[in-house]
Amino acid sequence: MLEPVHFLLVDDLAENLLSLEALLRRDDLVLLKARSGEEALELLLRHDVALALLDVQMPGMDGFELAEFMRGNPRTSHVPIIFVTAGAADNQRRFRGYEAGAVDFIHKPIEADVLRSKANVFFDLYRQRQQIEHQRDELEAAAQALRRADRHKDSFLAVLAHELRNPVAALSGGLHLLGKDLPPERAKDIRARMDRMVGHLSHLIDDLLDVSRVSQGKISLKKERIELSEILRSAIEASQHNIDAAGHRFSTRIAPEAIWLDADHTRLAQVVANLLSNAAKYTPAGGDITLTAEARDGMAEISVADNGVGIPPEMQSRIFEIFAQVEDHLSRAQGGLGIGLALVKQLVTLHGGVIDVVSAGEGQGSMFSVRIPIASEPSAARVLKSPQATS
């Protein structure tokens, strides 16, 4: 929304100011009134004015002197000036007025239609200038976003090349070794490593495909009425090995009552599992991770909290952007492309929900919270038992 337009009315007689105000009043227009040149200058210091209507004959500083002051000040030199005068329209007076920066003269008694017509021109011109400045700001913001996206793209391509090169090299080396006469146990170990590398590659490709599908609107949720505890159980099973591998203490605080959702079981479990795996990844070994779930104000609230490395304040507003990663955390990424949280946000949005993050800063841990609308429970619904708290 654009700021209101300001006009400045200057006349030493209060009744003349009231008349001008009555003639010019319209939506989105603020009329600033001054009864002297000094008072007008004070108003000009505080407000950006689209038009100044100045009475010529005023005691003390007259309209011409006020106009000269305005033209000499960079802040007000651009303000259009219309002189309002009851005096004779002699050439000398006109010359002095135009020399002082006037764009027009209006003589008393004022013709209402003429005044409104002239004032509307300057109102519209100022509005157009505001719109151009607003568009300029939007273009600059868009340009900054594009530059940031370009930097993210370059970083992403570097990470992707690294992530693909390592497993491909491992697979190539494994194939070379398997071509030799190896002991059965040694060959079995090589095949197991190759299988892990293939799984890693498949995971990377799946993430890329998911982000592409969601971004292009080509992903569709297979929603069903499901109890939240089932989703959480699947998410815990999918991420438990990451938590256990780092020796973290894991606990849950899940509401005992059934919380029903209209959701895609696989995708929502993917969201929670991603948050749990991230917590495990970015928390030093032996840390604490807590999964909380409850119903509040018609929403299912799912939170994953940890006491890990935390997120700097300047990154918290951008952590869900595609390819965004905290630079100091790259060493902990353990084979990630920086698209996990972006995908999580997109999947949560498709469910009509929201996600946010809270962190006191680096080394202070993080808490990611997801809010999904609760579905009305069917009368014949089976109440499923929630998973028990573990540690």
C-alpha atoms as one frame of an Amber mdcrd trajectory, in Angstrom:
protein
   0.000   0.000   0.000   1.265   3.459  -0.916   1.678   6.263   1.593  -0.929
   9.090   1.538  -0.146  12.103  -0.647   0.542  15.414   1.156  -0.379  18.915
  -0.066   0.826  22.049   1.735  -1.619  24.971   2.069  -0.135  28.288   3.222
  -2.275  31.358   3.971  -2.286  33.780   6.890  -6.108  33.762   7.019  -7.724
  30.711   8.664 -10.923  31.066   6.597  -8.931  30.826   3.363  -7.258  27.635
   4.574 -10.629  26.135   5.447 -11.952  26.990   1.977  -8.966  25.376   0.259
  -9.290  22.318   2.466 -12.979  21.939   1.600 -12.274  22.234  -2.126  -9.365
  19.773  -2.213 -10.478  17.087   0.262 -10.271  13.539  -1.193  -9.246  10.018
  -0.199  -5.532   9.354   0.342  -4.763  13.079   0.514  -3.418  14.766   3.656
  -3.703  18.566   3.710  -1.028  20.294   5.770  -1.994  23.831   6.779   0.323
  26.698   7.752  -0.468  30.344   8.519   3.057  31.678   7.989   6.171  30.995
   5.961   8.069  29.873   9.055   5.367  27.373   9.991   5.331  26.091   6.415
   9.101  25.494   6.465   8.735  23.409   9.630   6.093  21.243   7.963   8.301
  20.822   4.869  11.096  19.482   7.055   8.818  16.726   8.389   6.800  15.763
   5.306   7.360  14.942   1.656   4.944  17.238  -0.189   3.443  16.683  -3.649
   2.172  20.269  -4.123   2.413  23.591  -2.281  -0.354  26.201  -2.608   1.125
  29.501  -1.357  -0.647  32.772  -0.695   1.422  35.576  -2.165   0.552  38.374
   0.249   1.383  37.355   3.812   2.881  39.423   6.639   6.517  38.679   7.384
   7.734  36.073   4.890   5.506  36.377   1.805   4.822  33.627  -0.711   7.665
  34.609  -3.047  10.225  34.524  -0.239   8.925  31.156   0.962   9.228  29.778
  -2.579  12.825  31.008  -2.806  13.654  29.234   0.470  12.056  26.059  -0.867
  14.028  26.193  -4.108  17.264  26.672  -2.176  16.737  23.544  -0.047  17.545
  20.176  -1.729  14.749  18.505   0.257  12.044  20.847  -1.094  13.521  22.085
  -4.376  11.434  19.573  -6.368   8.056  20.527  -4.832   5.675  22.087  -7.406
   4.364  25.505  -6.304   1.093  27.198  -7.242   0.686  30.790  -6.074  -2.733
  31.898  -4.888  -3.136  35.660  -5.181  -5.808  38.316  -4.966  -3.539  40.961
  -6.552  -3.390  42.152 -10.117  -1.880  39.750 -12.611   0.851  42.107 -13.826
   3.829  40.784 -15.760   6.361  41.777 -13.098   4.554  39.769 -10.435   4.271
  36.776 -12.743   7.967  37.000 -13.649   9.004  37.035  -9.988   6.713  34.097
  -9.253   8.035  31.944 -12.064  11.585  32.954 -11.198  10.933  31.716  -7.635
   9.868  28.338  -9.038   6.111  28.596  -9.513   4.379  26.295 -11.983   1.136
  28.283 -12.045  -0.933  31.164 -10.601  -4.518  30.948  -9.325  -6.412  34.153
  -8.697  -9.036  34.841  -6.075 -11.924  34.282  -6.063 -10.928  30.721  -6.801
 -12.797  28.690  -9.412 -13.334  25.353  -7.688 -13.211  23.181 -10.826 -10.004
  24.820 -12.039  -8.289  24.327  -8.673  -9.360  20.676  -8.397  -8.261  19.951
 -11.958  -4.803  21.409 -11.434  -4.405  19.723  -8.014  -5.456  16.339  -9.414
  -2.669  16.518 -11.999  -0.033  16.832  -9.272  -1.748  14.204  -7.118  -1.605
  11.720 -10.004   1.993  12.604 -10.875   3.067  12.014  -7.283   1.177   8.713
  -7.180   2.934   7.607 -10.358   6.287   8.501  -8.822   5.424   6.471  -5.724
   4.454   3.499  -7.877   7.687   3.742  -9.876   9.735   3.858  -6.668   7.777
   0.909  -5.288   8.371  -1.066  -8.493  12.048  -0.116  -8.382  12.292  -1.478
  -4.840  10.519  -4.668  -5.870  12.858  -5.090  -8.842  15.886  -4.556  -6.629
  14.571  -7.133  -4.155  13.966  -9.554  -7.025  17.463  -8.899  -8.390  18.974
  -9.616  -4.973  16.951 -12.819  -4.744  18.196 -13.869  -8.193  21.796 -13.128
  -7.236  21.360 -15.137  -4.042  19.754 -17.988  -5.998  22.644 -17.901  -8.459
  25.154 -18.209  -5.611  23.106 -21.061  -4.122  23.023 -22.755  -7.536  26.806
 -22.569  -7.883  27.276 -23.934  -4.369  24.722 -26.659  -5.040  26.429 -27.771
  -8.240  29.744 -27.998  -6.402  28.164 -30.061  -3.609  26.282 -32.245  -6.099
  29.478 -32.960  -8.043  31.203 -33.945  -4.810  28.293 -36.107  -3.639  28.064
 -37.919  -6.973  31.814 -38.326  -7.501  32.470 -40.195  -4.264  29.905 -43.005
  -4.670  30.617 -43.308  -8.402  34.331 -43.666  -7.646  33.530 -46.243  -4.965
  31.333 -48.218  -7.360  33.977 -48.073 -10.079  36.640 -49.255  -7.677  34.380
 -52.006  -6.370  33.688 -53.307  -9.885  37.389 -53.313 -10.615  38.153 -55.309
  -7.469  35.334 -57.776  -8.063  36.953 -58.589 -11.410  39.870 -60.059  -9.543
  40.135 -63.364  -7.757  39.133 -62.312  -4.227  38.313 -64.361  -1.129  34.521
 -64.754  -0.663  34.454 -62.683   2.514  36.349 -59.829   0.845  34.012 -59.908
  -2.169  30.978 -59.884   0.135  32.290 -56.833   1.971  32.870 -54.973  -1.324
  29.354 -55.785  -2.527  27.908 -54.477   0.757  29.772 -51.187   0.325  28.617
 -50.913  -3.275  25.055 -51.538  -2.158  25.340 -48.675   0.348  26.683 -46.384
  -2.376  23.787 -47.283  -4.683  21.361 -46.495  -1.857  23.069 -43.149  -1.302
  22.790 -42.281  -4.999  19.124 -43.325  -5.038  18.433 -41.098  -2.025  20.040
 -38.080  -3.730  18.069 -38.653  -6.920  14.803 -39.111  -5.023  15.337 -35.808
  -3.201  16.039 -33.989  -6.469  12.981 -35.491  -8.130  10.753 -34.639  -5.158
  11.843 -30.996  -5.113  11.347 -30.749  -8.878   7.879 -32.299  -8.726   6.691
 -30.107  -5.852   8.135 -26.923  -7.403   6.352 -27.643 -10.681   3.106 -28.632
  -8.973   3.379 -32.183 -10.314   3.206 -33.947  -6.970  -0.167 -35.071  -5.630
  -0.838 -36.152  -2.080  -2.581 -39.445  -1.441  -4.586 -38.244   1.529  -6.411
 -40.523   3.882  -7.873 -40.198   7.344  -5.087 -41.363   9.606  -4.127 -41.081
  13.249  -1.026 -38.984  13.915   0.651 -41.685  16.025   0.898 -43.970  12.970
   2.748 -41.262  11.055   5.087 -40.609  13.966   5.784 -44.311  14.388   6.859
 -44.586  10.747   9.021 -41.461  11.032  10.768 -42.764  14.152  11.476 -46.095
  12.495  12.945 -44.358   9.429  15.298 -42.118  11.438  16.082 -44.315  14.466
  19.316 -45.654  12.964  20.686 -42.111  12.519  19.836 -41.268  16.121  21.312
 -44.477  17.509  24.468 -44.217  15.388  25.334 -40.892  17.040  24.520 -42.167
  20.549  21.837 -39.542  21.134  19.272 -39.681  23.928  15.879 -39.709  22.212
  12.570 -39.071  23.986   8.989 -38.457  22.934   6.147 -36.512  24.519   3.061
 -37.439  22.543  -0.513 -36.705  23.590  -2.296 -39.921  24.636  -5.533 -39.018
  22.822  -6.016 -39.837  19.138  -5.278 -36.931  16.763  -6.845 -37.491  13.348
  -5.516 -35.951  10.135  -6.433 -35.939   6.466  -2.877 -36.496   5.272  -0.547
 -38.439   3.018   1.003 -40.950   5.415   4.218 -41.391   3.416   4.860 -37.695
   2.813   4.077 -36.521   6.335   6.215 -39.310   7.810   8.948 -38.124   5.427
   8.633 -34.618   6.901   9.041 -35.758  10.506  11.776 -38.278   9.653  13.716
 -35.542   7.866  13.503 -33.278  10.920  14.613 -36.099  13.228  17.513 -37.035
  10.946  18.590 -33.393  10.727  18.528 -33.140  14.514  20.698 -36.258  14.739
  23.078 -34.933  12.095  23.590 -31.472  13.592  23.760 -32.502  17.260  27.138
 -33.561  18.722  27.376 -37.217  19.711  25.489 -38.047  22.889  23.074 -35.128
  22.554  19.376 -34.872  23.352  16.557 -35.014  20.801  12.886 -34.699  21.738
   9.798 -35.319  19.589   6.621 -33.638  20.843   3.098 -33.927  19.451  -0.168
 -32.480  20.717  -3.457 -30.958  19.571  -3.970 -27.228  20.053  -6.545 -24.821
  18.603  -7.636 -27.203  15.862  -4.073 -27.949  14.771  -1.755 -30.897  15.293
   1.549 -29.494  16.538   4.659 -31.598  15.971   7.988 -30.330  17.308  11.512
 -31.697  17.046  13.955 -30.113  19.504  17.674 -30.737  20.008  20.628 -29.285
  21.906  22.856 -29.243  18.848  24.810 -26.628  16.889  21.866 -24.215  16.559
  21.126 -21.770  13.742  22.486 -18.194  13.514  19.722 -15.527  13.658  20.497
 -14.265  10.146  19.918 -17.756   8.688  16.664 -18.592  10.464  14.534 -16.705
   7.923  16.271 -18.448   4.986  16.848 -21.948   6.313  13.890 -23.306   4.293
  15.145 -21.885   0.985  16.277 -24.335  -1.656  19.981 -25.217  -1.338  20.388
 -23.005   1.763  22.887 -24.353   4.290  24.740 -22.729   7.156  28.348 -22.540
   5.967  29.784 -23.563   9.338  27.574 -26.663   9.265  28.705 -28.017   5.895
  31.240 -30.292   7.557  28.356 -31.958   9.409  26.136 -32.361   6.325  27.301
 -35.965   5.921  26.234 -36.223   2.314  23.396 -33.755   1.892  22.464 -31.341
  -0.878  20.797 -28.703   1.280  17.333 -29.407  -0.121  15.847 -31.377   2.793
  14.249 -28.468   4.664  13.052 -26.843   1.443  11.268 -30.091   0.561   9.872
 -30.355   4.093   8.367 -26.877   3.880   6.795 -27.594   0.501   5.231 -30.845
   1.731   3.905 -29.151   4.877   2.401 -26.359   2.752   0.680 -28.934   0.512
  -0.985 -30.271   3.672  -2.282 -26.781   4.502   0.191 -26.431   7.345   3.083
 -24.209   8.393   6.584 -24.832   9.703   8.927 -22.571  11.615  12.181 -22.767
  13.521  13.348 -21.301  16.810  16.984 -21.182  17.861  18.803 -19.028  20.396
  21.813 -19.056  18.082  24.943 -21.058  17.421  25.527 -23.823  19.956  22.083
 -23.263  21.516  20.126 -26.030  19.801  17.053 -25.710  17.573  13.357 -26.528
  17.587  11.395 -27.087  14.375   7.600 -26.934  14.738   5.034 -28.185  12.229
   1.329 -27.313  12.472  -1.178 -29.348  10.428  -4.987 -28.910  10.497  -6.808
 -31.605  12.463  -9.577 -33.537  10.715 -12.872 -34.202  12.413 -12.822 -37.694
  13.887 -15.280 -40.129  12.276 -17.796 -41.641  14.664 -16.646 -45.205  13.942
 -12.953 -44.340  14.028 -10.690 -46.756  15.799  -8.628 -45.014  18.470  -5.019
 -46.097  17.954  -2.562 -46.261  20.763   0.161 -43.592  20.599   3.803 -44.677
  20.643   5.270 -44.886  24.117   7.909 -42.399  25.232  11.393 -43.776  24.773
  14.792 -42.630  25.880
